[in-house]
Amino acid sequence: MPETSAVSCSAIPRPTLERLPRYLNYLRTRRAEGCEQTSSSAIAQDLKLTAIQVRKDLAYVGSGKPRTGHSVSELIDQLESFLGYDDAKDAVLVGAGHLGQALLAYHGFADYGLNILAAFDTDEALAGQRIHGKPIFAADRLIHLTARLGAPLGIITVPAKYAQDVCDQLVSAGVCGILNFAPVHLTVPDNVLVRNVDIAAQMALLSSSLRELHIKRDS
Amino acid sequence: MPETSAVSCSAIPRPTLERLPRYLNYLRTRRAEGCEQTSSSAIAQDLKLTAIQVRKDLAYVGSGKPRTGHSVSELIDQLESFLGYDDAKDAVLVGAGHLGQALLAYHGFADYGLNILAAFDTDEALAGQRIHGKPIFAADRLIHLTARLGAPLGIITVPAKYAQDVCDQLVSAGVCGILNFAPVHLTVPDNVLVRNVDIAAQMALLSSSLRELHIKRDS
């Protein structure tokens, strides 16, 4: 249930925006398999979408040759460029616990032009250390250092009860985009975007979708 | 961009389903603040939705008293019950690297009735150990043990290039719901659901939404 706040930020419909990384992952997989050309119908079939939907979605990223097919590599380039994967983006992370440390170790961010500059934690034993190459600072330096670093993005991996306070600090430090892993609703000003990644809720949605599927089949 | 495959599994519209955990987190936050009664309009305002949307969404979980307001606790109970958080659900995890270990440590799953029974990894040094209380087994025991445990859910936290193979093994062991953290498109039979949690893509979507927002403001 990743969600941006309801600030209207683009002409592109949100469901389309949400599907773009899925197209990108799919096309990278196909390219790795040696596939050079594809079509909206082929993409639609593999991703269980309709060809019309795929054509409409890809038209937003400037790709409009439905009848002659698509070059897989060109389509990947267009998607990467549209999603801004070729611009570096700096972030700070707050909460260097298990999940926070896993994100500090995650090489996937670099592939998308994203860079975690530093992390903050209330655990004084962590301050001054480097974890997976990233410096960890005491939590009371969060606002000052984040403002000085000029990071536009913040990642929140603290327990739910601290998340709003951390969010407020990030906002006052000038952060305007927040990726929130805490299972809590964050209140932010209108010029700040929040995306929620509630991992346990994803599992619960999967589980409840399965149950509905089985009820439907059994009935 | 978490996505279930396109199997139609319920009469509830997917955007509604995706919003339900968000309502739940919001209401839990409000309850912790001492709030006992709320209304669709109040929820809509705080979550930047429309009141009509909120009313429609909540009607799916059996809550339909828009004019007299809602008991916050009752609404939480209805949402938890609807989402199946009161049924325990068993999972196995494949890939006990940084992210996998962070998920093994994550207490949030238990709050949602989810339980990771065991993890698997190709690193022989890990096999036989317990990490955060969960047993780790060698990867070559994945199919046999998962089938024996009867786990309906699988969590994939292996590198992208191994994800499809792991997915195939989970499916052959009888898993019918997969939470996939690898940034890759997985092909599954129609009776298996996949939800993708591509963390780096979430950051990229946040970043690109911010850019669009700023372009719009500057123009």
Boltz contact constraints between the chains, C-beta under 6 A:
constraints:
  - contact:
      token1: [A, 1]
      token2: [B, 18]
      max_distance: 6.0
  - contact:
      token1: [A, 1]
      token2: [B, 21]
      max_distance: 6.0
  - contact:
      token1: [A, 1]
      token2: [B, 22]
      max_distance: 6.0
  - contact:
      token1: [A, 2]
      token2: [B, 202]
      max_distance: 6.0
  - contact:
      token1: [A, 3]
      token2: [B, 22]
      max_distance: 6.0
  - contact:
      token1: [A, 4]
      token2: [B, 209]
      max_distance: 6.0
  - contact:
      token1: [A, 5]
      token2: [B, 48]
      max_distance: 6.0
  - contact:
      token1: [A, 6]
      token2: [B, 48]
      max_distance: 6.0
  - contact:
      token1: [A, 9]
      token2: [B, 209]
      max_distance: 6.0
  - contact:
      token1: [A, 9]
      token2: [B, 212]
      max_distance: 6.0
  - contact:
      token1: [A, 9]
      token2: [B, 213]
      max_distance: 6.0
  - contact:
      token1: [A, 10]
      token2: [B, 212]
      max_distance: 6.0
  - contact:
      token1: [A, 18]
      token2: [B, 1]
      max_distance: 6.0
  - contact:
      token1: [A, 21]
      token2: [B, 1]
      max_distance: 6.0
  - contact:
      token1: [A, 21]
      token2: [B, 198]
      max_distance: 6.0
  - contact:
      token1: [A, 21]
      token2: [B, 201]
      max_distance: 6.0
  - contact:
      token1: [A, 22]
      token2: [B, 1]
      max_distance: 6.0
  - contact:
      token1: [A, 25]
      token2: [B, 183]
      max_distance: 6.0
  - contact:
      token1: [A, 25]
      token2: [B, 184]
      max_distance: 6.0
  - contact:
      token1: [A, 25]
      token2: [B, 185]
      max_distance: 6.0
  - contact:
      token1: [A, 26]
      token2: [B, 185]
      max_distance: 6.0
  - contact:
      token1: [A, 29]
      token2: [B, 184]
      max_distance: 6.0
  - contact:
      token1: [A, 29]
      token2: [B, 185]
      max_distance: 6.0
  - contact:
      token1: [A, 48]
      token2: [B, 5]
      max_distance: 6.0
  - contact:
      token1: [A, 48]
      token2: [B, 6]
      max_distance: 6.0
  - contact:
      token1: [A, 83]
      token2: [B, 204]
      max_distance: 6.0
  - contact:
      token1: [A, 83]
      token2: [B, 208]
      max_distance: 6.0
  - contact:
      token1: [A, 84]
      token2: [B, 207]
      max_distance: 6.0
  - contact:
      token1: [A, 84]
      token2: [B, 208]
      max_distance: 6.0
  - contact:
      token1: [A, 84]
      token2: [B, 211]
      max_distance: 6.0
  - contact:
      token1: [A, 85]
      token2: [B, 204]
      max_distance: 6.0
  - contact:
      token1: [A, 89]
      token2: [B, 207]
      max_distance: 6.0
  - contact:
      token1: [A, 98]
      token2: [B, 102]
      max_distance: 6.0
  - contact:
      token1: [A, 98]
      token2: [B, 105]
      max_distance: 6.0
  - contact:
      token1: [A, 99]
      token2: [B, 102]
      max_distance: 6.0
  - contact:
      token1: [A, 102]
      token2: [B, 98]
      max_distance: 6.0
  - contact:
      token1: [A, 102]
      token2: [B, 99]
      max_distance: 6.0
  - contact:
      token1: [A, 102]
      token2: [B, 102]
      max_distance: 6.0
  - contact:
      token1: [A, 105]
      token2: [B, 98]
      max_distance: 6.0
  - contact:
      token1: [A, 108]
      token2: [B, 200]
      max_distance: 6.0
  - contact:
      token1: [A, 109]
      token2: [B, 200]
      max_distance: 6.0
  - contact:
      token1: [A, 112]
      token2: [B, 200]
      max_distance: 6.0
  - contact:
      token1: [A, 112]
      token2: [B, 204]
      max_distance: 6.0
  - contact:
      token1: [A, 114]
      token2: [B, 203]
      max_distance: 6.0
  - contact:
      token1: [A, 176]
      token2: [B, 210]
      max_distance: 6.0
  - contact:
      token1: [A, 177]
      token2: [B, 206]
      max_distance: 6.0
  - contact:
      token1: [A, 177]
      token2: [B, 210]
      max_distance: 6.0
  - contact:
      token1: [A, 179]
      token2: [B, 202]
      max_distance: 6.0
  - contact:
      token1: [A, 179]
      token2: [B, 203]
      max_distance: 6.0
  - contact:
      token1: [A, 179]
      token2: [B, 206]
      max_distance: 6.0
  - contact:
      token1: [A, 183]
      token2: [B, 25]
      max_distance: 6.0
  - contact:
      token1: [A, 183]
      token2: [B, 108]
      max_distance: 6.0
  - contact:
      token1: [A, 184]
      token2: [B, 25]
      max_distance: 6.0
  - contact:
      token1: [A, 184]
      token2: [B, 29]
      max_distance: 6.0
  - contact:
      token1: [A, 185]
      token2: [B, 25]
      max_distance: 6.0
  - contact:
      token1: [A, 185]
      token2: [B, 26]
      max_distance: 6.0
  - contact:
      token1: [A, 185]
      token2: [B, 29]
      max_distance: 6.0
  - contact:
      token1: [A, 193]
      token2: [B, 209]
      max_distance: 6.0
  - contact:
      token1: [A, 193]
      token2: [B, 210]
      max_distance: 6.0
  - contact:
      token1: [A, 195]
      token2: [B, 202]
      max_distance: 6.0
  - contact:
      token1: [A, 195]
      token2: [B, 206]
      max_distance: 6.0
  - contact:
      token1: [A, 197]
      token2: [B, 202]
      max_distance: 6.0
  - contact:
      token1: [A, 198]
      token2: [B, 21]
      max_distance: 6.0
  - contact:
      token1: [A, 200]
      token2: [B, 108]
      max_distance: 6.0
  - contact:
      token1: [A, 200]
      token2: [B, 109]
      max_distance: 6.0
  - contact:
      token1: [A, 200]
      token2: [B, 112]
      max_distance: 6.0
  - contact:
      token1: [A, 201]
      token2: [B, 21]
      max_distance: 6.0
  - contact:
      token1: [A, 202]
      token2: [B, 2]
      max_distance: 6.0
  - contact:
      token1: [A, 202]
      token2: [B, 179]
      max_distance: 6.0
  - contact:
      token1: [A, 202]
      token2: [B, 195]
      max_distance: 6.0
  - contact:
      token1: [A, 202]
      token2: [B, 197]
      max_distance: 6.0
  - contact:
      token1: [A, 203]
      token2: [B, 114]
      max_distance: 6.0
  - contact:
      token1: [A, 203]
      token2: [B, 179]
      max_distance: 6.0
  - contact:
      token1: [A, 204]
      token2: [B, 83]
      max_distance: 6.0
  - contact:
      token1: [A, 204]
      token2: [B, 85]
      max_distance: 6.0
  - contact:
      token1: [A, 204]
      token2: [B, 112]
      max_distance: 6.0
  - contact:
      token1: [A, 206]
      token2: [B, 177]
      max_distance: 6.0
  - contact:
      token1: [A, 206]
      token2: [B, 179]
      max_distance: 6.0
  - contact:
      token1: [A, 206]
      token2: [B, 195]
      max_distance: 6.0
  - contact:
      token1: [A, 207]
      token2: [B, 84]
      max_distance: 6.0
  - contact:
      token1: [A, 207]
      token2: [B, 89]
      max_distance: 6.0
  - contact:
      token1: [A, 208]
      token2: [B, 83]
      max_distance: 6.0
  - contact:
      token1: [A, 208]
      token2: [B, 84]
      max_distance: 6.0
  - contact:
      token1: [A, 209]
      token2: [B, 4]
      max_distance: 6.0
  - contact:
      token1: [A, 209]
      token2: [B, 9]
      max_distance: 6.0
  - contact:
      token1: [A, 209]
      token2: [B, 193]
      max_distance: 6.0
  - contact:
      token1: [A, 210]
      token2: [B, 176]
      max_distance: 6.0
  - contact:
      token1: [A, 210]
      token2: [B, 177]
      max_distance: 6.0
  - contact:
      token1: [A, 210]
      token2: [B, 193]
      max_distance: 6.0
  - contact:
      token1: [A, 211]
      token2: [B, 84]
      max_distance: 6.0
  - contact:
      token1: [A, 212]
      token2: [B, 9]
      max_distance: 6.0
  - contact:
      token1: [A, 212]
      token2: [B, 10]
      max_distance: 6.0
  - contact:
      token1: [A, 213]
      token2: [B, 9]
      max_distance: 6.0
